[in-house]
Amino acid sequence: MRVGGRVQGVGFRWFIKETADSLGLAGWARNRDDGTVEAEAEGGAAALDAFVERLRAGCPSARVDKIETKPAAVRNETIFRIL
């Protein structure tokens, strides 16, 4: 997924990691040069839906304007990392 808005320099990747960890998801998140944050997450469908909804709500210091999602290949990650 790609998240746009004020999502860099505000702790958003840590928010993503904490959210993923709380839902039992694995994957990664990283800042992109265009000011967005990119993430991949693996887990059950209900947990992934909840993940996207929590990211859409954002953390207090961020402003999420849009989230683009698309399916990705399963990589059998075991933890959620910040790259």
C-alpha positions in Angstrom: 0.0 0.0 0.0 1.0 3.6 -0.4 -0.1 6.2 2.1 -0.1 9.9 1.2 -0.6 13.1 3.2 1.6 14.4 6.1 3.1 11.0 6.9 6.8 11.6 7.0 8.7 13.0 10.0 5.7 12.5 12.3 6.2 8.9 13.6 3.8 7.4 11.1 6.0 4.4 10.2 6.2 3.6 14.0 2.4 3.9 14.1 2.1 1.5 11.2 4.5 -1.0 13.0 2.6 -0.8 16.3 -0.7 -1.3 14.5 0.6 -4.2 12.5 2.1 -5.8 15.7 -1.2 -5.4 17.5 -3.1 -7.2 14.7 -0.5 -10.0 14.3 0.6 -8.8 10.8 4.0 -9.2 9.3 5.7 -7.1 6.6 7.4 -3.7 6.4 7.1 0.0 6.0 9.4 2.6 4.5 9.5 6.3 3.5 9.5 7.0 -0.2 11.3 10.0 -1.9 7.9 11.4 -3.1 6.8 12.0 0.5 4.5 8.9 0.8 5.0 5.9 3.0 4.9 2.5 1.4 4.0 -0.7 3.3 3.4 -4.4 2.7 1.5 -6.5 5.3 0.7 -10.2 5.5 -2.0 -11.8 7.6 -5.7 -12.7 7.7 -8.3 -10.8 5.7 -10.0 -9.4 8.7 -6.8 -8.2 10.2 -5.7 -6.6 6.9 -9.0 -4.8 6.7 -8.7 -3.5 10.2 -5.1 -2.5 9.5 -6.1 -0.3 6.5 -8.9 1.3 8.5 -6.6 2.2 11.4 -4.1 3.6 9.0 -6.8 5.6 7.3 -7.7 7.1 10.7 -4.0 7.9 11.2 -2.1 8.8 14.3 -2.5 12.2 16.0 0.6 13.8 14.5 -0.1 12.6 10.9 -2.7 13.5 8.3 -3.7 10.7 5.9 -5.1 12.1 2.6 -5.3 8.8 0.7 -4.3 5.1 0.8 -3.8 3.1 -2.3 -3.8 -0.7 -1.9 -3.2 -3.6 -4.2 -2.5 -7.3 -3.7 1.2 -8.3 -3.4 2.9 -11.7 -3.4 3.1 -13.4 -0.1 6.7 -13.4 1.2 6.1 -15.4 4.4 7.5 -12.6 6.6 7.5 -13.4 10.3 7.7 -9.9 11.8 6.9 -6.3 10.9 9.9 -4.1 10.1 10.6 -0.5 9.4 13.0 -0.3 6.5 
